[in-house]
Amino acid sequence: MEAGTHLLIVDDDERIRGLLQKFLARNGFMVTVARDAAHARRLLAGLEFDLIVLDVMMPGEDGVSLTASLRERLATPILLLTAKGGTQDRISGLEAGADDYLGKPFEPKELLLRINAILRRVPPEQAPSQGPKVLHLGPVRYDVERGEMWRGTVPIRLTATETTLMRIFAAHAGEPLTRSQLVEDPGRDSDRDGAQERAVDVQITRLRRKIEDNPKQPRYLQTVRGAGYMLAAD
């Protein structure tokens, strides 16, 4: 974690906001809190954050809707807090563009593990280098060194998790990769492996929408029967 890493906590429960703010501040983060989506939007209009921790169940605009809206203009990593049994909330959140989720109730240390795991996925800013390695996927090109994707002259926003997937695929272009190989989460435990691998399927679906002309018949991000997925660049 870099010094000055700034988190935004969005939760309508004042007690939870206060507890998380104190806990995360003790672990070296700058922390700003918001009581609902409208409050979060006002803060985001004037401040930049390194990661957003967002409760799904809030009065007014819920966390999934806010995630989808933010993804139209922001690539800031988003971690959703969901009800323990809210499987559909989790899937909907990932489809909307969240990078991970954590079921309530949770241990603060697990939240810390998840936050640090997501932040490790965010590519560092790199100075331009001569002859950057670029993958061509039809009209889409992916700059491996910068972690940037473009369709023609138009940039394609990638979430931190999508950037991680592309980095793994780029390092193994043309090779089938299993779902477990695509899960980078040092904090996970065996009970979560299945859920994490299903989450990979959701992220792959989102990534295909950004890469493929016909996501239902993928040309570049292929499903390999009995193995997993493979990136087939031009």
C-alpha positions as CSV (number, residue, x, y, z in Angstrom):
1,M,0.0,0.0,0.0
2,E,1.3,3.4,-0.9
3,A,1.3,6.2,1.6
4,G,-1.7,8.5,1.1
5,T,-4.0,5.8,-0.4
6,H,-7.4,7.3,-0.1
7,L,-10.6,5.2,0.4
8,L,-14.2,6.2,0.2
9,I,-16.6,4.2,2.5
10,V,-20.3,4.4,1.5
11,D,-22.7,2.9,4.0
12,D,-26.0,4.2,5.5
13,D,-25.1,2.6,8.9
14,E,-23.4,5.3,11.0
15,R,-21.9,2.7,13.4
16,I,-20.3,0.7,10.5
17,R,-19.0,3.9,8.9
18,G,-17.3,4.9,12.1
19,L,-15.8,1.5,12.9
20,L,-14.4,1.1,9.4
21,Q,-13.0,4.6,9.3
22,K,-11.1,4.1,12.5
23,F,-9.9,0.6,11.6
24,L,-8.7,1.5,8.1
25,A,-7.1,4.7,9.3
26,R,-5.1,2.7,11.9
27,N,-3.9,0.6,9.0
28,G,-2.5,3.6,7.2
29,F,-5.3,4.7,4.8
30,M,-6.8,8.1,4.3
31,V,-10.5,7.5,4.8
32,T,-13.5,9.6,3.7
33,V,-17.1,8.4,4.5
34,A,-20.5,9.0,2.8
35,R,-23.9,8.1,4.2
36,D,-25.6,7.3,0.8
37,A,-25.2,7.4,-2.9
38,A,-26.0,11.1,-3.3
39,H,-23.4,12.0,-0.7
40,A,-20.9,9.8,-2.4
41,R,-21.6,11.5,-5.8
42,R,-20.9,14.9,-4.2
43,L,-17.6,13.7,-2.8
44,L,-16.5,12.1,-6.0
45,A,-17.2,15.3,-7.9
46,G,-14.4,17.0,-6.1
47,L,-12.1,14.3,-4.8
48,E,-10.1,11.4,-6.3
49,F,-10.1,8.1,-4.5
50,D,-7.9,5.0,-4.9
51,L,-10.8,2.6,-4.0
52,I,-14.5,2.7,-3.1
53,V,-16.1,0.4,-0.5
54,L,-19.8,0.5,-1.2
55,D,-22.7,-1.1,0.6
56,V,-25.3,-2.6,-1.7
57,M,-28.4,-2.1,0.5
58,M,-28.9,1.6,1.0
59,P,-32.0,3.8,1.0
60,G,-32.5,5.7,-2.3
61,E,-30.0,4.6,-5.0
62,D,-28.5,1.2,-4.1
63,G,-24.9,0.2,-4.4
64,V,-25.3,-1.8,-7.6
65,S,-27.0,1.1,-9.5
66,L,-24.3,3.5,-8.2
67,T,-21.6,1.1,-9.4
68,A,-23.1,0.9,-12.9
69,S,-23.3,4.6,-13.1
70,L,-19.8,5.3,-11.9
71,R,-18.4,2.8,-14.3
72,E,-19.5,5.0,-17.2
73,R,-16.8,7.5,-16.2
74,L,-14.6,6.0,-13.5
75,A,-12.2,3.1,-13.4
76,T,-11.7,3.4,-9.6
77,P,-11.8,0.0,-8.0
78,I,-15.1,-0.8,-6.2
79,L,-15.6,-3.4,-3.5
80,L,-19.2,-4.1,-2.6
81,L,-20.5,-5.1,0.8
82,T,-23.5,-7.5,0.4
83,A,-25.9,-9.4,2.6
84,K,-24.5,-12.8,3.4
85,G,-27.1,-14.6,1.4
86,G,-27.3,-12.1,-1.4
87,T,-25.9,-14.2,-4.2
88,Q,-27.8,-12.3,-6.9
89,D,-26.6,-9.0,-5.5
90,R,-23.1,-10.2,-5.8
91,I,-23.5,-11.3,-9.4
92,S,-25.4,-8.1,-10.3
93,G,-22.6,-6.1,-8.7
94,L,-19.9,-7.8,-10.7
95,E,-21.9,-7.4,-13.9
96,A,-22.2,-3.7,-13.1
97,G,-18.5,-3.4,-12.8
98,A,-17.5,-4.1,-9.2
99,D,-14.1,-5.6,-8.7
100,D,-14.9,-7.8,-5.7
101,Y,-17.5,-8.3,-2.9
102,L,-17.6,-9.2,0.7
103,G,-20.6,-10.6,2.5
104,K,-21.9,-9.1,5.7
105,P,-21.2,-9.7,8.5
106,F,-17.4,-9.8,8.0
107,E,-14.2,-9.5,10.0
108,P,-12.5,-6.1,9.4
109,K,-9.2,-8.0,8.8
110,E,-10.8,-9.8,5.8
111,L,-11.9,-6.4,4.4
112,L,-8.3,-5.2,4.8
113,L,-7.1,-8.3,2.9
114,R,-9.6,-7.7,0.1
115,I,-8.7,-4.0,-0.2
116,N,-5.0,-4.7,-0.4
117,A,-5.6,-7.5,-2.9
118,I,-7.5,-5.2,-5.2
119,L,-5.0,-2.4,-4.9
120,R,-2.2,-4.8,-5.9
121,R,-4.1,-5.4,-9.2
122,V,-4.0,-1.7,-10.1
123,P,-1.2,-1.2,-12.6
124,P,1.3,1.5,-11.5
125,E,1.8,4.5,-13.7
126,Q,4.6,3.9,-16.2
127,A,6.6,6.3,-18.2
128,P,6.3,5.8,-22.0
129,S,8.8,3.3,-23.4
130,Q,10.1,2.7,-26.9
131,G,8.3,0.0,-28.8
132,P,5.6,-0.9,-26.3
133,K,4.2,-4.4,-26.6
134,V,0.7,-4.2,-28.1
135,L,-1.8,-7.0,-28.7
136,H,-4.2,-6.5,-31.6
137,L,-7.7,-7.9,-31.2
138,G,-9.4,-6.9,-34.4
139,P,-10.2,-3.1,-34.1
140,V,-9.1,-3.3,-30.4
141,R,-5.6,-2.9,-29.3
142,Y,-4.2,-3.6,-25.8
143,D,-1.0,-2.0,-24.6
144,V,0.5,-4.6,-22.3
145,E,3.0,-2.3,-20.6
146,R,0.6,0.5,-19.9
147,G,-2.4,-1.8,-19.2
148,E,-4.5,0.4,-21.6
149,M,-7.1,-0.7,-24.2
150,W,-8.3,1.3,-27.2
151,R,-10.8,0.9,-30.0
152,G,-9.4,3.0,-32.7
153,T,-8.7,6.4,-30.9
154,V,-11.3,5.8,-28.2
155,P,-10.0,4.5,-24.9
156,I,-11.8,1.6,-23.3
157,R,-12.2,1.8,-19.5
158,L,-11.0,-1.3,-17.7
159,T,-11.7,-2.1,-14.0
160,A,-8.8,-3.2,-11.9
161,T,-10.0,-6.8,-12.1
162,E,-10.3,-6.6,-15.9
163,T,-6.8,-5.1,-16.1
164,T,-5.5,-8.1,-14.0
165,L,-7.2,-10.6,-16.3
166,M,-5.8,-8.9,-19.4
167,R,-2.3,-8.9,-17.9
168,I,-2.6,-12.6,-17.2
169,F,-4.0,-13.4,-20.6
170,A,-1.3,-11.3,-22.3
171,A,1.4,-13.2,-20.5
172,H,-0.1,-16.5,-21.8
173,A,-1.6,-15.5,-25.1
174,G,-2.6,-18.6,-27.1
175,E,-2.6,-20.8,-24.0
176,P,-5.7,-22.1,-22.2
177,L,-6.0,-20.9,-18.6
178,T,-8.2,-22.5,-16.0
179,R,-10.5,-20.3,-13.8
180,S,-8.3,-21.0,-10.8
181,Q,-5.3,-19.6,-12.7
182,L,-7.3,-16.4,-13.3
183,V,-8.1,-15.9,-9.7
184,E,-5.6,-13.7,-8.0
185,D,-6.7,-13.3,-4.4
186,P,-4.2,-14.2,-1.7
187,G,-6.9,-13.6,1.0
188,R,-9.3,-16.2,-0.3
189,D,-10.0,-19.5,1.5
190,S,-11.2,-22.8,0.2
191,D,-14.9,-22.1,0.9
192,R,-14.7,-19.2,-1.4
193,D,-12.8,-20.8,-4.3
194,G,-16.0,-21.8,-6.1
195,A,-17.6,-18.4,-5.7
196,Q,-14.4,-16.7,-6.9
197,E,-14.2,-18.9,-10.0
198,R,-17.8,-18.2,-10.8
199,A,-17.0,-14.5,-10.4
200,V,-14.3,-15.0,-13.1
201,D,-17.0,-16.1,-15.5
202,V,-18.9,-12.8,-14.9
203,Q,-15.8,-10.7,-15.4
204,I,-15.0,-12.6,-18.6
205,T,-18.5,-11.8,-19.9
206,R,-18.0,-8.1,-19.2
207,L,-14.5,-8.2,-20.8
208,R,-16.0,-9.8,-24.0
209,R,-18.5,-7.0,-24.3
210,K,-15.6,-4.6,-24.5
211,I,-13.4,-6.6,-26.9
212,E,-15.7,-8.7,-29.1
213,D,-17.9,-7.6,-32.1
214,N,-20.2,-10.5,-31.1
215,P,-19.7,-11.4,-27.4
216,K,-21.9,-14.5,-27.7
217,Q,-19.6,-15.8,-30.4
218,P,-16.2,-14.7,-29.1
219,R,-13.3,-14.6,-31.6
220,Y,-10.5,-13.4,-29.3
221,L,-11.5,-14.3,-25.7
222,Q,-12.4,-17.9,-26.3
223,T,-13.8,-20.6,-24.1
224,V,-11.8,-23.8,-24.1
225,R,-14.0,-26.7,-23.3
226,G,-12.8,-28.6,-20.2
227,A,-10.0,-26.1,-19.6
228,G,-11.2,-22.5,-19.2
229,Y,-10.4,-19.5,-21.3
230,M,-7.8,-18.4,-23.9
231,L,-6.8,-15.1,-25.4
232,A,-6.3,-15.5,-29.2
233,A,-4.8,-12.3,-30.5
234,D,-4.3,-11.5,-34.2
